[in-house]
Amino acid sequence: MNYDYLLEPTRTGYSAMVLDFPPAAIVVTGDTREEIAMRMARSMKAAIEFLNSEGISVPPPRPYKGKIPPDCELISAQHKTAHTPVGG
């Protein structure tokens, strides 16, 4: 599964937010891009496991088609966690 997230530079490092993952907002912060990637992977895995344990369908990834702010970068991250498809 590849979920897109926005990576934004901050005064102290970076922040990142998954764009298409309701019902759980996933936002992480870190000093480096590598730290963001590691934290995002952990957060996505935890969110998917939680949704599965609650019997809530995990939204499938979809390409982001919105406007990207000029100081941000769109990142596509692969997550290998099994998920329950929407409606399944």
Summary of the structure (lengths in Angstrom):
residues: 88
radius of gyration: 13.1
end to end distance: 16.2
largest distance: 42.4
contacts: 230
relative contact order: 0.29
helix: 24%
strand: 28%
